């Protein structure tokens, strides 16, 4: 500590001294968190950590959300760290798998975001955390701007358990635009040689939305949003849900559903939401993080988004995850669904982890407050049960075949094999069949709430599984019966006119249209500009 | 806003102007949060609100955790507010019931804490919030000291949705000991005429613990904590769980369980935890709030509690609730349990609400990370199921008869009548039978995980319900069979020697003993001092 103080001018440490700073504050075996989430990464500090002397610093236990950068795995390769508790690995999943197989990484457990944050306040409190912010002043006050994300959880756990908090910042300033983290919680700040890197991962180009996706979106709006009166919800980030967002101002508006559905969302500021916001459909959005290019547009809609007095957004993954968990509905896509409705995005040879989907995509059994949607879904679920209870809607939206003509519906999830290969305690299931209420495909909607037992659930799934082997093996008599009682609904049962399912229904058909809707405030990254 | 600015010297408003300030910032129909939680209340601001002109301010929609003070209901009596969304009403339950019956309060819904906070970030964002803190500086930086509690959730939602945040503080100082809420999030601060009131609600005098409670505590330790290896948990606040805490250093230590069970807790700093902390049983505690008299002791154990650089505790209900939700076990007491295992603390004529128990006492279906306890409980629950899953332990600990010789076990919960009287959408159930895994009475433990169906569950409950009518109506043959397969366990089945169940087993037998264990640092409130 003495040594680290000598490196610092007050709280400010020069970028060139970052490696030395880490060597002086870290003890072998320390628990360490490197901030890494969807938008921002403490990338400079992560790279610095990978360069410390492994004689001095070794055996670290890494507890962090997102393993995304090569440096995150370099620390294991070099023996600086050997234990890992995390949420999500994304592009590093393959390399992580190899390092685990080689015994260089011992994985404690794979978490969803809220679980890992919870353990920061229990048995996995970091002793040292490396975080990222937009700006700091000399007193260590941090400005995280639009991308607050995981910072509050990491900072609070570390700072209040006598830990050391080191922040890399894009710039050191005289006065921060607003204080997101009070300076007296922060140990050191380092101005990084370049700003932390951000990837526009929530941007979907409307030009790539297909008519099949539009058809599914129409079914979702009539068969689920309208039926239950869904007002508070969370959307996944695929093209399927982008299609729903883009037909709210057209299809849903014609059905008279403005002010009736989709008013409050817990999502990142996806550009495809702009037309629904501008046409008064979506009234409030709380975000886990930001999205590149959306800053000015978001700042201009303080009536919809959460904005600080400095005029920029405040995100916070904890509150976004919580609001989504207690919302009326989650809808997202997946890679595989089995005959019980269990779904998984696990791919062989990779350890990808969970992120936030299982939290959004599970029953909120601690919930007690009613809403129209929750109570109505509860009634469907409760048939014959003595003690009534509400129910969250958890919807999977998939095409029956995914890329490469792999069937989405399978007898057995790859997750089982993955469990074997990586010696996991359970197969890595993203959403469990008994948490899922609806599955939507281009063929129709299976309502699992209306299935009396596992065999009916299986047939309801087969009944919407199209020409996949699972779909072809349906029992036609049972499927007809399920359709009669509403456990299966095809477009014609929902009053959905398939002929309308074309791209004219999209409120925006290109990124340029989105810019137009935003009044020029949305500034898409270059890669999305083709004009 | 112009008018309110004129009342303020910078951000500071005189206490005498509090009513005028509220009249100037509030618009009819505004959504308003008055901070009120277990420990601290914005009591001065609540009283000021009750005094505003109802000609100027009326039709407010109150969105707050805890209705505890007469002033909280005066605002409805006076027509200043007419809508309410809340969590818990406690001592005001009876009066609230009357006001609802008279149509002066329209209740939106009754929530658990996390749900209501979630809605602050969705459809129930307050436009004005009245909060309480220990100290403020002229810039509005707030120091919440040990009792941070709900403040971060309220503050973040209000400040970042262009709302107005008014803090009452015990004192205005030149420099706050640490910054808990950054000043630029705060609109106004008012020094209250007297400090906010705190009630020592988590203090249980060991002198009142009975031998029956000690017997139940022994069964919990052998039959549940040891069996599953429970390391992360949440305790309720009754004498039953205090008894468990007080025999950790004696009974559990003799069983060799130090370092094996009860290492990490999410609870308030209950004084009865002191011996377990001092004897090295409990290693880490994160608190939702503080407890009167525990301040110095807690500050001295920065290795166990979360402590700021100013040397006092940092509490935060959100993280404590989350850590408890994702822990391995919750154990708490209740007033009534029915034959399905549904439990309720509802009492006729009162609307008491939920607080945090349903969140702690429900399955965490979004959880994905394994632990010994969670996986082992999952195996018991999964028998015969295709897709394995872990399981949280949710334990109810009750004596078969409660005060007034009312049986705890009933055929039908009073909650059903309450639903009728107050026109609630569902009966107010605290923990649902299918979330509960174990019920512990003085007769034994029912393990609901090992029951194959509802009829077995009913007999397992009857089998530990003693001499209540429910217990007397047991089917002895079924009960014997359930005992054979471990779904019922009596003390002798658990290796619990009933003769040891006496007060000699308590590590502390009085408040004075607790003070002694704490090395004189615990300073109990006067009412608990009888020496």
Interface residues (C-beta under 8 A of the other chain):
Chain A: X85 X108 X109 X110 X111 X112 X114 X115 X116 X117 X118 X119 X120 X121 X122 X123 X125 X141 X153 X156 X157 X159 X160 X161 X162 X178 X179 X180 X182 X183 X184 X185 X231 X232 X263 X264 X266 X284 X286 X302 X306 X307 X308 X309 X314 X316 X318 X319 X320 X322 X323 X325 X326 X327 X338 X340 X342 X354 X358 X359 X360 X361 X362 X363 X364 X365 X366 X367 X368 X369 X370 X371 X375 X378 X386 X387 X388 X389 X390 X425 X426 X427 X428 X429 X432 X433 X435
Chain B: X85 X108 X109 X110 X111 X112 X114 X115 X116 X117 X118 X119 X120 X121 X122 X123 X125 X141 X153 X156 X157 X159 X160 X161 X162 X178 X179 X180 X182 X183 X184 X185 X231 X232 X263 X264 X266 X284 X286 X302 X306 X307 X308 X309 X314 X316 X318 X319 X320 X322 X323 X325 X326 X327 X338 X340 X342 X354 X358 X359 X360 X361 X362 X363 X365 X366 X367 X368 X369 X370 X371 X375 X378 X386 X387 X388 X389 X390 X425 X426 X427 X428 X429 X432 X433 X435
